[in-house]
Amino acid sequence: MSPETLAVICGISGVLGVAAGAALLIVGGRALRGRTVLRRWLLETDLLALLDRRLTVERFLYRHHRVFGAAVVAGALASLATLWQLRDHPLAMAVLSGGPDAWRVGAVVLASMGLVVFALGIGLFLLIRPSALKRFETAANRWIEPFPPSVKDTVPAETGINRLILRAPRFTGLLLIAAGLACLLAVAG
């Protein structure tokens, strides 16, 4: 990973740590001990199961395939026209005509045009005959989702780190704030 990516991840972690720590300091232990909505949302909801849910858009997409197909075709044509006009632009011609990186720029433009033509084909199939995309969609779904989604959406609140949070919520909040500030200071420095 690049240093910029690590800095962004550390910054986001720092902000989330400070926010979670402040929430634990404000809420305290009383709101987390009873059967409250806050306890269920913070400690018992399995967030990975929420992210693991399969969202299906196929039915909606196929019911309105003409609208989506027309939108994809319009976007592909606009992108293709923009890339075609880019070849006549003086700055692009200066980059493409010489220098050691000219072949890289040309390869990027050519690859972009190839992707746009691919999107144009998908849009035309979606506009005219969406059933032709069924095998492509099945293969893409198999590639994207190799593991079945989990079925549980809650975890017991008294397990793992949740037990420590319930035992000392304000101390946990202070630790989270300190760790979040350390991340933010590492990014700033």
N, C-alpha and C positions, 0 to 999 in steps of 0.2 A: 504494500500500500504506500501511496505517496505521503509525504509529510503534510500536504494540504488536506488530504482526506482524513488523516489521523487527527489533525487540528479541528476539523469540523465535527468529527465524532466525539472528540473530547469536549468540545464546546457544548454540543447538544446534551451530552451526559451530565456536564456540570449544571446546565440550566435545569434539567429534569431532577437532578439530585437536590438542588437548592429548593425547587418547588415542592418536591415530596417531603423534604425535611421541614419546610415551613408549614406544610399541611399537617404533619404529625405534631408539630409544636402547638399549632392553633387548636387542633381537634382534641388532643389529649387522649387519655385512656378510656374515659367514660363512654365516649361515642363508639369506641371499637369493641367494648365488652358485651354489650347487649346485641340482640338480633336486629340490627339496624340495616337500612339500605346501604349506608356508607361502609359498614363492615363487609357486607356481601360484595359490594363493588370493588373495594380495595383488597380484601384478603381472600375471598372465596372464589372469585371469578378467575377461571383459568384463561389468561389473556392469549396464550398460545393456541388454545382451542378456538378462540374467537377469530384469530388470524388464519386458522387452518380450515375454516368453513369454506365449502365450495360454493361459489356464487355462479349461478347459471344465467347466462344472457342469451343463450341460443334461441329460446322460444320467442323472446321479444325481438331479437334481431331478425329472425326469419319471418315473423309476422309483418315487419316493416322493412323488408329487404330492399324494396325499391328506393326508399328514402336513404337508407344507409349506403346502398350501392351508389346512388347519385352523389352523395356527400364524399365518398371515397374517390370516385372518378373525378369530381370537381377539384378536390384537393390534390390529386395526382397530376391532373392537367396543369393546375396553377404552379405546382412545384417543378414540373417538367418545363414549362414556359420560363420560369425564373432561372433554372439551370441553363436553358438554351440561350437566354439573353446574357448570362454570365460570361459566355465564351467571347462576346463582343466587347465586354467591359475593358477599358484600357488598363486598369490595375491588374485584372485577372490575366490579360494578355502579357503584361510585363512579367508576372510571376511564371506563367506557363511557358514563355518563350526562352527563358534562360535561367541559369543558376543551378546549383546542385540539388535543390529541392523541387525542381519543376516537375519531375516525374511523380513525386508524391502528391502534389496538388492535382495533377492530371488524373492520377489513380483515384483520388478522393472524389473528384467530379464525375468520373466514369462510374465508380461504384454507386454514387448517389443517383445517377441516372438509371442505373440498373435496378436499384431498389424502388425508384419511382415507377418504372415500367412494370415491375412486379406488383406494386400496389394498384396500378391501373388495371392490370389483368384481374386481380382479386375483386376490385370494384365492379368491373364489367360482369364477371361471373355472378357476383352478389346482386347486381341489378337485373340481369337477364335470367339466369338459371342457378339459384343458390344451392340446389341439390347436388350440383357438380362439385361443390366444396366439402361435401360430407366426409369423404375419405381424408382429405387434407385436415379437416377439423379434428377427426378422430385421432390421427397421427399426432397432431399438435397437442391435443389434450393428454395423450399418453406420454409425450415428451415433457410437458409442463408439470404434470402431476403423477410422478412415479409411485408415490405412496398414498394409500387411502387416507381420507381425513379422519381425525380422532372423533369419537362420539361423546366423550365427557366434556362438560362445560363448567364444572365446578371442582374445586379441590377442598379437602378439609382444612379449616382455618387454623387448626392447632398443629400443623406440621411444618417442619423446616424453619425457614426464616420468619414465617408468620408468627410462630410461637415467641420468637425473640421480640418482634414488634409489639405483640400483645403484652409481653411482660414489662417492657420499658419503652413506651412509645415516644416520650419526650427525649430520652437519651438517644434512641434510634434517629429521631429527627435531627438532633445536634450532630450526630455522626454523618448523616446524609448531607447536611448543610456544609460541614467541614470538607467532606470529600468533593462535593460539587464546587465549592470555592477553590479547592486545590486544582481541580480540572480547569476551571476558568482562569486561574492565575497562570497555569502552565501554558494555556493558549495565548494569553496576553503577553507573557514574557518571552 
